[in-house]
Amino acid sequence: MSASSQSVAIVDDEESVGRAIWRLLKSAGIEAVAFTSGEAFLEALQATPPYQPACVILDFQMPGLSGLDVQQRLSGTGLPVIIITAYDGPRVREQARAGGALAYLCKPFDESDLIDAVRSVLDGAPDA
């Protein structure tokens, strides 16, 4: 399955950020769906039929369920997680990696770094 036929979930409480990431992925030929909360994303996974993304880009700090909360709820599902955050620090990085995040990017991040991280997940390449 090619990257362009796999959907990537974007979960960020800042609608403008989610929209910008959606446009960036679309310009790279990657299908994406944006959610403005962890709750909305998890509901979509439980819907009938369920939304089944190839990976999820999670904002670490959100009201309600944080990116870490969502990441913990996804534990054991095999769904690859990419964490994005404006609140970088050793503890945040440690929590994200301990939860199984395949990539960790600080906002503002280089667009090519995000595209590369998503493509490596979609192509099944090991994390660099």
N, C-alpha and C positions, 0 to 999 in steps of 0.2 A: 504494500500500500504506500503510495507516495505521500509526502508531507502535505501536498495541496489537498488531499482527500481526507485528511485527519483534522478533527476539530480540537482547538486549544481553548480551554476555559480561562478567562481573565477575571479575577476576583479582586476588586479594589473599590473601596468606599467613595473615592473621589471619581465621580462620573467622567470628568474630563480626562483623567489619567487612563481610565479603562478605554475610553473612546480613542485616545491617542495610540495606545498599545494595539487596539483592534485595527486601526488604520495602518500602523506599521506592519503588523503581521499580514494584513491583506495585501499590502504593496509587495510583500515578499512571497505571495502566493500561498499563504497559510490561512486556512479557515479558522475563525475564532468566534467565540460568543462571550460577551461581557456581562458580568454580574456585579451589582453594587453592594452586596453583602455576602458574608459566609453562609448565612441562613438561606438566602435565595439560591445559592449554588448547591447546597446540600439538598434542598427541596427538589431541585431539578434532577439530581441524581436518583431521587426516590420516586420521581413522577412515573406515570404510565403513558407511553413507554419512557424508560429512563434516558436521561442525557448521558452519553458515554464519551467523554473527551479522551483524547490520547494523552493529554497532560494538563496540568493546571498551573497558572501563574498566580501566586497568592501574595497580596499585600500583607506584610507582617502585622502592622498595627491598624486595626479597624475597630469601630464601636461594635458592641454585641460580641459575636464570635470573632476573635482575632484570627490572623492567618495561622498562628500556632495552634489554636483550638481546632480549626478546620483540618490542618495537617494531622493532628492527633486523631481526629475522627476518621481520616482516610487511611490510617495505619492498617496495614494488612490487606489493603485493596489492590496494591500494585500500581496505583495511579501515580505516575511521576509528578513531583512537585518542584517548581521553581519559585523561590522566595524573592520578593522585591521589597525594599524598605527604605525609608528616609531616616530611620533611627538605627544607624549602624553602631555596633559595639561588640566586644568579644562575647558577652553573654547572649546577645541576639543571634550572632553567628553560630555559637555553640548549640543553642536550642534548635535552630533551623537544621543544622547538620545532624544533630542527634535524632531529630524527627525524620530524617531520611531525605532532606532536600537535595536534589541533584545539582542545583545551582543556586547561588545567592548573589543578588545584584543590588547595589545601593543606588537610590534615586538621588540625583539624576544619573541614569546609567547610559552608557554608550549604546545606541540603537543596534549596532552590529553585534555587540556582546549578547543582547537579548535574542536576536535572530539566531546567532550561533548556538546559544543554549537550547532554544526551542528545537532547532534542526537536529542537534545531537540527540535530544530525547526522542524526537519523531523517527529518526533514522536508527535508533537503538544503539548509538555509539556510547562508549563509556564516558563518564564525566571527566573533563580535562582538569 
